[in-house]
Amino acid sequence: MQDRFPAQERFADGAQYIGGCLRHGTSGRTHAVIDPATGEEVFTYELAGADDVDAAVAAARAAFPGWAGTTPGERSDALHRFAAVLADRAEEFARAESLQCGKPLKLTREFDVPGTIDNTAFFAGAARHLAGQSAGEYSGDHTSYVRREPIGVVGSIAPWNYPLQMAAWKILPAIAAGNTIVLKPAELTPLTSLLFAQAATEAGIPDGVVNIVTGTGQEAGERLVGHPDVAMTSFTGSTAVGKRVAEVATATVKRLHLELGGKAPFVVFDDADLEAAANGAVAGSLINTGQDCTAATRAYVQRPLYEAFVERTAALMETVRLGDPFAPGTDLGPLVSHVQRDRVAAFVDRARGYARVVTGGEVPQGDLKNGAYYRPTLIADAAQDSEVVQSEIFGPVLVVLPFDSDDEGIALANDTPYGLAASAWSRDVFRANRATREIKAGCVWVNDHIPIISEMPHGGYKSSGFGKDMSVYSFEEYTQVKHVMFDNTAVARKPWHRTIFGDC
């Protein structure tokens, strides 16, 4: 286990990180982190209770005046040091992320950790651009300008599918803008969030600026969202839970940022490169074992290419190698838990009654039988209103449906409650451009599916929530706008005073 989890000794003093120190949770209950590849217990910790949340918010509140009072340059320097610490400890982060999530180590080494380091470097630069608007005389003898100021204590909740990156996407823009933060990671996957907070301290970010509470959503999460000293809530997770977060946050009129579910369409027009589209569909649907809210889940293929696409995509899926996340030849690891695996399997089993399972649809046996593995699955010929088309499965399952006209393909792509991401596949620039205009999603890729970059925003339409992660759009969401107006004259009474005092 030491080889798989070299950072284990870092949590000897508990799994709550409050005011720059680890401590044990006070709920009186424990939770085990399970290696989903083997089903073995990795780490057991005491869950946070309401007292821990209160302590973390108090630490963040105490640290806020000092951190908000630093210059953008000072915050930028701290974040550059933070990026350097993360780079020095990259292998440690990669192994901890693979262990708790079941991600192949090559994915965490090449995607999750480098992406987090890049995001840290981006916000180190963005911290120096906390700019308002230039002064101007917009009202007679008065000069106005706009300030962007930090909001205060941010309470964030991150999901289990990308625990390191989601922690970074919430912590970095918040602290770059001068806020302090309390983050609650998912109970299943707290390890890299805790390592991330420790790395922030190692980089010289003051105690209390970044705090982590690892508890349940019902206890720690609701307490954090409803806390009167938390000024903003940022949540990533399911739409159903997002509605509850909004309900709790509304009671104290908090600013809300919600990145919720997705059911990304993958629209293949009849002039597309079939081989490129099939490869893109496999990669886009199986990334992170399909546990990605932007993953390709619904492939709509224009009828002339439909059967060839189904055949080629199924053949490619059958070449994907399942295995130990730490083995160099593994393409696909397990789902995050046996509970999630069984949930995915139930979707597929129900679909057998109304659709065609072309490949996959089974739990592998042999060496993988103890892990939360599920074979890559392709389902064809489901109806548009069926469960596998409309509901978020969150597993290695791609559903393929045919369409005839371009109008129909775009209409089908828009025909779910979600609008987080989508892709369009065509050699015709005008056709592709129409798709990017008319598909209702926060991101539309053309002839690709899944890549993200720090400079560009990530966030959805419709029931996929509102607000952006990454980019300067995210940075600005963690600020509030203040109008400042100067009177440039020495006249005791102004013309507008007559409205109140008259001419006397």
Secondary structure, DSSP 4 states (H G I P E B T S, - for coil): -TTT-TTGGGGTT-SEEETTEEE--SSS-EEEEEETTTTEEEEEEEPP-HHHHHHHHHHHHHHHHHHHTS-HHHHHHHHHHHHHHHHHTHHHHHHHHHHHH---HHHIIIIIHHHHHHHHHHHHHHGGG---EEEEEEETTEEEEEEEEE-SEEEEE--SSSHHHHHHHHHHHHHHTT-EEEEE--TT--HHHHHHHHHHHHTTPPTTSEEE----IIIIIHHHHH-TT--EEEEES-HHHHHHHHHHHHTTT-EEEEE----EEEEE-TTS-HHHHHHHHHHHHHGGGG--TTSEEEEEEEHHHHHHHHHHHHHHHTT--B--TTSTT-SB---S-HHHHHHHHHHHHHHTTTSEEEE--S---GGGTTS-----EEEES--TTSHHHHS---SSEEEEEEE-SHHHHHHHHT-SSEESEEEEE-S-HHHHHHHHHHS-SSEEEES--S---TTS-B--EETTEE--BSHHHHHHHTEEEEEEEEE----SS-GGGHHHHTT-
